[in-house]
């Protein structure tokens, strides 16, 4: 099976190699990893990105999630 690389950034960087059938499956695994990173801790990191690359590090996709809260004026007073 072809190898793909998930490069994960959420304040800390990590890389994971995965063996999947094709680039579409690699991107799907990236979406699943993103959902896991967002759900494992609340509130999640302010910004999380997962870059999906092929074995030669050719970029396929960048998946991202940004968490923010905007309070109404006067709410925190």
Backbone as XML, in Angstrom:
<?xml version="1.0"?>
<chain id="A" units="angstrom">
  <residue number="1" name="UNK">
    <atom name="N" x="0.843" y="-1.191" z="0.000"/>
    <atom name="CA" x="0.000" y="0.000" z="0.000"/>
    <atom name="C" x="0.881" y="1.244" z="0.000"/>
  </residue>
  <residue number="2" name="UNK">
    <atom name="N" x="0.410" y="2.280" z="-0.637"/>
    <atom name="CA" x="1.172" y="3.537" z="-0.650"/>
    <atom name="C" x="1.258" y="4.156" z="0.751"/>
  </residue>
  <residue number="3" name="UNK">
    <atom name="N" x="2.339" y="4.882" z="0.985"/>
    <atom name="CA" x="2.528" y="5.590" z="2.247"/>
    <atom name="C" x="2.132" y="7.046" z="2.069"/>
  </residue>
  <residue number="4" name="UNK">
    <atom name="N" x="1.526" y="7.609" z="3.114"/>
    <atom name="CA" x="1.179" y="9.022" z="3.165"/>
    <atom name="C" x="1.616" y="9.551" z="4.519"/>
  </residue>
  <residue number="5" name="UNK">
    <atom name="N" x="1.752" y="10.856" z="4.610"/>
    <atom name="CA" x="2.222" y="11.482" z="5.842"/>
    <atom name="C" x="1.182" y="12.482" z="6.316"/>
  </residue>
  <residue number="6" name="UNK">
    <atom name="N" x="0.830" y="12.393" z="7.599"/>
    <atom name="CA" x="-0.022" y="13.390" z="8.240"/>
    <atom name="C" x="0.886" y="14.235" z="9.119"/>
  </residue>
  <residue number="7" name="UNK">
    <atom name="N" x="0.995" y="15.522" z="8.831"/>
    <atom name="CA" x="1.787" y="16.448" z="9.637"/>
    <atom name="C" x="0.798" y="17.257" z="10.464"/>
  </residue>
  <residue number="8" name="UNK">
    <atom name="N" x="0.852" y="17.070" z="11.777"/>
    <atom name="CA" x="-0.147" y="17.635" z="12.682"/>
    <atom name="C" x="0.473" y="18.795" z="13.456"/>
  </residue>
  <residue number="9" name="UNK">
    <atom name="N" x="-0.232" y="19.932" z="13.482"/>
    <atom name="CA" x="0.223" y="21.100" z="14.229"/>
    <atom name="C" x="-0.920" y="21.609" z="15.096"/>
  </residue>
  <residue number="10" name="UNK">
    <atom name="N" x="-0.694" y="21.605" z="16.398"/>
    <atom name="CA" x="-1.673" y="22.175" z="17.338"/>
    <atom name="C" x="-0.936" y="22.875" z="18.474"/>
  </residue>
  <residue number="11" name="UNK">
    <atom name="N" x="0.104" y="23.602" z="18.128"/>
    <atom name="CA" x="0.992" y="24.182" z="19.129"/>
    <atom name="C" x="2.220" y="23.312" z="19.274"/>
  </residue>
  <residue number="12" name="UNK">
    <atom name="N" x="2.078" y="22.033" z="19.026"/>
    <atom name="CA" x="3.157" y="21.047" z="18.981"/>
    <atom name="C" x="3.053" y="20.396" z="17.602"/>
  </residue>
  <residue number="13" name="UNK">
    <atom name="N" x="4.179" y="19.978" z="17.065"/>
    <atom name="CA" x="4.150" y="19.348" z="15.745"/>
    <atom name="C" x="4.469" y="17.863" z="15.854"/>
  </residue>
  <residue number="14" name="UNK">
    <atom name="N" x="3.809" y="17.078" z="15.043"/>
    <atom name="CA" x="4.059" y="15.643" z="14.980"/>
    <atom name="C" x="3.783" y="15.157" z="13.567"/>
  </residue>
  <residue number="15" name="UNK">
    <atom name="N" x="4.428" y="14.072" z="13.201"/>
    <atom name="CA" x="4.169" y="13.439" z="11.911"/>
    <atom name="C" x="3.817" y="11.979" z="12.133"/>
  </residue>
  <residue number="16" name="UNK">
    <atom name="N" x="2.882" y="11.521" z="11.333"/>
    <atom name="CA" x="2.454" y="10.130" z="11.387"/>
    <atom name="C" x="2.442" y="9.609" z="9.959"/>
  </residue>
  <residue number="17" name="UNK">
    <atom name="N" x="3.083" y="8.467" z="9.732"/>
    <atom name="CA" x="3.004" y="7.811" z="8.431"/>
    <atom name="C" x="1.841" y="6.839" z="8.453"/>
  </residue>
  <residue number="18" name="UNK">
    <atom name="N" x="1.069" y="6.841" z="7.376"/>
    <atom name="CA" x="-0.043" y="5.903" z="7.270"/>
    <atom name="C" x="0.069" y="5.155" z="5.947"/>
  </residue>
  <residue number="19" name="UNK">
    <atom name="N" x="-0.368" y="3.927" z="5.942"/>
    <atom name="CA" x="-0.424" y="3.102" z="4.729"/>
    <atom name="C" x="-1.898" y="2.942" z="4.364"/>
  </residue>
  <residue number="20" name="UNK">
    <atom name="N" x="-2.293" y="3.590" z="3.287"/>
    <atom name="CA" x="-3.679" y="3.501" z="2.831"/>
    <atom name="C" x="-3.698" y="3.332" z="1.317"/>
  </residue>
  <residue number="21" name="UNK">
    <atom name="N" x="-4.849" y="2.996" z="0.797"/>
    <atom name="CA" x="-4.971" y="2.643" z="-0.622"/>
    <atom name="C" x="-4.702" y="3.793" z="-1.586"/>
  </residue>
  <residue number="22" name="UNK">
    <atom name="N" x="-5.111" y="5.028" z="-1.200"/>
    <atom name="CA" x="-4.990" y="6.137" z="-2.143"/>
    <atom name="C" x="-5.058" y="7.473" z="-1.405"/>
  </residue>
  <residue number="23" name="UNK">
    <atom name="N" x="-4.897" y="8.557" z="-2.164"/>
    <atom name="CA" x="-4.888" y="9.894" z="-1.580"/>
    <atom name="C" x="-6.232" y="10.262" z="-0.955"/>
  </residue>
  <residue number="24" name="UNK">
    <atom name="N" x="-7.322" y="9.807" z="-1.543"/>
    <atom name="CA" x="-8.648" y="10.112" z="-0.988"/>
    <atom name="C" x="-8.799" y="9.515" z="0.408"/>
  </residue>
  <residue number="25" name="UNK">
    <atom name="N" x="-8.325" y="8.303" z="0.581"/>
    <atom name="CA" x="-8.390" y="7.663" z="1.892"/>
    <atom name="C" x="-7.466" y="8.364" z="2.872"/>
  </residue>
  <residue number="26" name="UNK">
    <atom name="N" x="-6.315" y="8.832" z="2.411"/>
    <atom name="CA" x="-5.386" y="9.565" z="3.278"/>
    <atom name="C" x="-6.032" y="10.859" z="3.782"/>
  </residue>
  <residue number="27" name="UNK">
    <atom name="N" x="-6.712" y="11.580" z="2.892"/>
    <atom name="CA" x="-7.387" y="12.810" z="3.304"/>
    <atom name="C" x="-8.515" y="12.477" z="4.281"/>
  </residue>
  <residue number="28" name="UNK">
    <atom name="N" x="-9.253" y="11.409" z="4.037"/>
    <atom name="CA" x="-10.304" y="11.000" z="4.956"/>
    <atom name="C" x="-9.724" y="10.673" z="6.331"/>
  </residue>
  <residue number="29" name="UNK">
    <atom name="N" x="-8.593" y="9.984" z="6.368"/>
    <atom name="CA" x="-7.931" y="9.703" z="7.649"/>
    <atom name="C" x="-7.494" y="11.005" z="8.319"/>
  </residue>
  <residue number="30" name="UNK">
    <atom name="N" x="-7.090" y="11.990" z="7.521"/>
    <atom name="CA" x="-6.745" y="13.303" z="8.068"/>
    <atom name="C" x="-7.944" y="13.970" z="8.720"/>
  </residue>
  <residue number="31" name="UNK">
    <atom name="N" x="-9.118" y="13.899" z="8.067"/>
    <atom name="CA" x="-10.344" y="14.441" z="8.663"/>
    <atom name="C" x="-10.653" y="13.746" z="9.989"/>
  </residue>
  <residue number="32" name="UNK">
    <atom name="N" x="-10.527" y="12.427" z="10.019"/>
    <atom name="CA" x="-10.786" y="11.684" z="11.243"/>
    <atom name="C" x="-9.814" y="12.088" z="12.350"/>
  </residue>
  <residue number="33" name="UNK">
    <atom name="N" x="-8.537" y="12.246" z="12.003"/>
    <atom name="CA" x="-7.541" y="12.676" z="12.988"/>
    <atom name="C" x="-7.871" y="14.073" z="13.500"/>
  </residue>
  <residue number="34" name="UNK">
    <atom name="N" x="-8.300" y="14.961" z="12.621"/>
    <atom name="CA" x="-8.672" y="16.312" z="13.024"/>
    <atom name="C" x="-9.826" y="16.274" z="14.018"/>
  </residue>
  <residue number="35" name="UNK">
    <atom name="N" x="-10.834" y="15.472" z="13.747"/>
    <atom name="CA" x="-11.975" y="15.347" z="14.652"/>
    <atom name="C" x="-11.548" y="14.817" z="16.014"/>
  </residue>
  <residue number="36" name="UNK">
    <atom name="N" x="-10.638" y="13.860" z="16.031"/>
    <atom name="CA" x="-10.148" y="13.308" z="17.298"/>
    <atom name="C" x="-9.389" y="14.376" z="18.079"/>
  </residue>
  <residue number="37" name="UNK">
    <atom name="N" x="-8.513" y="15.131" z="17.414"/>
    <atom name="CA" x="-7.749" y="16.174" z="18.099"/>
    <atom name="C" x="-8.672" y="17.239" z="18.671"/>
  </residue>
  <residue number="38" name="UNK">
    <atom name="N" x="-9.722" y="17.610" z="17.942"/>
    <atom name="CA" x="-10.649" y="18.637" z="18.409"/>
    <atom name="C" x="-11.461" y="18.125" z="19.595"/>
  </residue>
  <residue number="39" name="UNK">
    <atom name="N" x="-11.876" y="16.872" z="19.562"/>
    <atom name="CA" x="-12.771" y="16.328" z="20.582"/>
    <atom name="C" x="-12.071" y="15.849" z="21.845"/>
  </residue>
  <residue number="40" name="UNK">
    <atom name="N" x="-10.774" y="15.639" z="21.803"/>
    <atom name="CA" x="-10.100" y="15.027" z="22.961"/>
    <atom name="C" x="-9.971" y="15.959" z="24.156"/>
  </residue>
  <residue number="41" name="UNK">
    <atom name="N" x="-10.061" y="17.260" z="23.935"/>
    <atom name="CA" x="-9.885" y="18.222" z="25.022"/>
    <atom name="C" x="-10.734" y="19.453" z="24.723"/>
  </residue>
  <residue number="42" name="UNK">
    <atom name="N" x="-11.481" y="19.910" z="25.731"/>
    <atom name="CA" x="-12.266" y="21.125" z="25.529"/>
    <atom name="C" x="-11.816" y="22.180" z="26.518"/>
  </residue>
  <residue number="43" name="UNK">
    <atom name="N" x="-11.598" y="23.385" z="26.082"/>
    <atom name="CA" x="-11.662" y="23.799" z="24.688"/>
    <atom name="C" x="-10.461" y="23.267" z="23.921"/>
  </residue>
  <residue number="44" name="UNK">
    <atom name="N" x="-10.621" y="23.051" z="22.631"/>
    <atom name="CA" x="-9.501" y="22.561" z="21.831"/>
    <atom name="C" x="-8.450" y="23.653" z="21.649"/>
  </residue>
  <residue number="45" name="UNK">
    <atom name="N" x="-7.329" y="23.269" z="21.103"/>
    <atom name="CA" x="-6.316" y="24.261" z="20.759"/>
    <atom name="C" x="-6.951" y="25.312" z="19.857"/>
  </residue>
  <residue number="46" name="UNK">
    <atom name="N" x="-6.446" y="26.525" z="19.915"/>
    <atom name="CA" x="-7.031" y="27.612" z="19.128"/>
    <atom name="C" x="-6.998" y="27.321" z="17.632"/>
  </residue>
  <residue number="47" name="UNK">
    <atom name="N" x="-5.930" y="26.669" z="17.182"/>
    <atom name="CA" x="-5.806" y="26.373" z="15.764"/>
    <atom name="C" x="-5.115" y="25.020" z="15.579"/>
  </residue>
  <residue number="48" name="UNK">
    <atom name="N" x="-5.720" y="24.171" z="14.807"/>
    <atom name="CA" x="-5.163" y="22.849" z="14.513"/>
    <atom name="C" x="-5.129" y="22.684" z="13.003"/>
  </residue>
  <residue number="49" name="UNK">
    <atom name="N" x="-3.998" y="22.232" z="12.478"/>
    <atom name="CA" x="-3.923" y="21.914" z="11.058"/>
    <atom name="C" x="-3.291" y="20.545" z="10.879"/>
  </residue>
  <residue number="50" name="UNK">
    <atom name="N" x="-3.756" y="19.856" z="9.862"/>
    <atom name="CA" x="-3.183" y="18.578" z="9.465"/>
    <atom name="C" x="-2.897" y="18.658" z="7.975"/>
  </residue>
  <residue number="51" name="UNK">
    <atom name="N" x="-1.629" y="18.556" z="7.633"/>
    <atom name="CA" x="-1.218" y="18.540" z="6.232"/>
    <atom name="C" x="-1.096" y="17.087" z="5.797"/>
  </residue>
  <residue number="52" name="UNK">
    <atom name="N" x="-1.694" y="16.749" z="4.682"/>
    <atom name="CA" x="-1.640" y="15.400" z="4.133"/>
    <atom name="C" x="-0.720" y="15.435" z="2.920"/>
  </residue>
  <residue number="53" name="UNK">
    <atom name="N" x="0.328" y="14.605" z="2.957"/>
    <atom name="CA" x="1.305" y="14.559" z="1.865"/>
    <atom name="C" x="1.518" y="13.123" z="1.418"/>
  </residue>
  <residue number="54" name="UNK">
    <atom name="N" x="2.010" y="12.985" z="0.190"/>
    <atom name="CA" x="2.382" y="11.652" z="-0.265"/>
    <atom name="C" x="3.779" y="11.313" z="0.270"/>
  </residue>
  <residue number="55" name="UNK">
    <atom name="N" x="4.274" y="10.132" z="-0.056"/>
    <atom name="CA" x="5.548" y="9.659" z="0.481"/>
    <atom name="C" x="6.725" y="10.549" z="0.093"/>
  </residue>
  <residue number="56" name="UNK">
    <atom name="N" x="6.625" y="11.239" z="-1.041"/>
    <atom name="CA" x="7.702" y="12.140" z="-1.463"/>
    <atom name="C" x="7.475" y="13.563" z="-0.937"/>
  </residue>
  <residue number="57" name="UNK">
    <atom name="N" x="6.536" y="13.702" z="-0.009"/>
    <atom name="CA" x="6.192" y="14.968" z="0.647"/>
    <atom name="C" x="5.519" y="15.982" z="-0.280"/>
  </residue>
  <residue number="58" name="UNK">
    <atom name="N" x="4.907" y="15.481" z="-1.339"/>
    <atom name="CA" x="4.094" y="16.334" z="-2.197"/>
    <atom name="C" x="2.766" y="16.603" z="-1.513"/>
  </residue>
  <residue number="59" name="UNK">
    <atom name="N" x="2.441" y="17.862" z="-1.296"/>
    <atom name="CA" x="1.232" y="18.236" z="-0.568"/>
    <atom name="C" x="-0.026" y="17.821" z="-1.321"/>
  </residue>
  <residue number="60" name="UNK">
    <atom name="N" x="-0.950" y="17.200" z="-0.591"/>
    <atom name="CA" x="-2.240" y="16.799" z="-1.146"/>
    <atom name="C" x="-3.349" y="17.712" z="-0.633"/>
  </residue>
  <residue number="61" name="UNK">
    <atom name="N" x="-3.339" y="17.979" z="0.676"/>
    <atom name="CA" x="-4.389" y="18.813" z="1.275"/>
    <atom name="C" x="-3.927" y="19.339" z="2.623"/>
  </residue>
  <residue number="62" name="UNK">
    <atom name="N" x="-4.517" y="20.457" z="3.024"/>
    <atom name="CA" x="-4.321" y="20.984" z="4.375"/>
    <atom name="C" x="-5.705" y="21.111" z="4.992"/>
  </residue>
  <residue number="63" name="UNK">
    <atom name="N" x="-5.899" y="20.424" z="6.105"/>
    <atom name="CA" x="-7.165" y="20.441" z="6.823"/>
    <atom name="C" x="-6.971" y="21.293" z="8.069"/>
  </residue>
  <residue number="64" name="UNK">
    <atom name="N" x="-7.950" y="22.101" z="8.425"/>
    <atom name="CA" x="-7.765" y="22.959" z="9.578"/>
    <atom name="C" x="-9.022" y="23.164" z="10.389"/>
  </residue>
  <residue number="65" name="UNK">
    <atom name="N" x="-8.799" y="23.557" z="11.629"/>
    <atom name="CA" x="-9.888" y="23.864" z="12.546"/>
    <atom name="C" x="-9.432" y="25.030" z="13.399"/>
  </residue>
  <residue number="66" name="UNK">
    <atom name="N" x="-10.287" y="26.051" z="13.516"/>
    <atom name="CA" x="-10.001" y="27.189" z="14.381"/>
    <atom name="C" x="-11.146" y="27.332" z="15.369"/>
  </residue>
  <residue number="67" name="UNK">
    <atom name="N" x="-10.799" y="27.436" z="16.651"/>
    <atom name="CA" x="-11.793" y="27.559" z="17.713"/>
    <atom name="C" x="-11.765" y="28.985" z="18.239"/>
  </residue>
  <residue number="68" name="UNK">
    <atom name="N" x="-12.932" y="29.613" z="18.287"/>
    <atom name="CA" x="-12.998" y="30.951" z="18.868"/>
    <atom name="C" x="-14.369" y="31.160" z="19.503"/>
  </residue>
  <residue number="69" name="UNK">
    <atom name="N" x="-14.396" y="32.042" z="20.479"/>
    <atom name="CA" x="-15.645" y="32.425" z="21.144"/>
    <atom name="C" x="-15.713" y="33.943" z="21.101"/>
  </residue>
  <residue number="70" name="UNK">
    <atom name="N" x="-16.840" y="34.480" z="20.687"/>
    <atom name="CA" x="-17.042" y="35.923" z="20.686"/>
    <atom name="C" x="-18.235" y="36.219" z="21.593"/>
  </residue>
  <residue number="71" name="UNK">
    <atom name="N" x="-17.945" y="36.915" z="22.688"/>
    <atom name="CA" x="-19.009" y="37.272" z="23.627"/>
    <atom name="C" x="-19.698" y="38.566" z="23.202"/>
  </residue>
  <residue number="72" name="UNK">
    <atom name="N" x="-20.971" y="38.690" z="23.515"/>
    <atom name="CA" x="-21.712" y="39.904" z="23.245"/>
    <atom name="C" x="-21.146" y="41.036" z="24.105"/>
  </residue>
  <residue number="73" name="UNK">
    <atom name="N" x="-21.152" y="42.255" z="23.595"/>
    <atom name="CA" x="-20.676" y="43.384" z="24.398"/>
    <atom name="C" x="-21.424" y="43.453" z="25.732"/>
  </residue>
  <residue number="74" name="UNK">
    <atom name="N" x="-20.678" y="43.630" z="26.803"/>
    <atom name="CA" x="-21.268" y="43.744" z="28.131"/>
    <atom name="C" x="-21.532" y="42.424" z="28.822"/>
  </residue>
  <residue number="75" name="UNK">
    <atom name="N" x="-21.424" y="41.304" z="28.137"/>
    <atom name="CA" x="-21.724" y="40.001" z="28.742"/>
    <atom name="C" x="-20.817" y="39.689" z="29.921"/>
  </residue>
  <residue number="76" name="UNK">
    <atom name="N" x="-19.546" y="39.988" z="29.809"/>
    <atom name="CA" x="-18.579" y="39.652" z="30.848"/>
    <atom name="C" x="-18.447" y="40.734" z="31.918"/>
  </residue>
  <residue number="77" name="UNK">
    <atom name="N" x="-19.220" y="41.802" z="31.829"/>
    <atom name="CA" x="-19.127" y="42.900" z="32.801"/>
    <atom name="C" x="-19.819" y="42.548" z="34.086"/>
  </residue>
</chain>
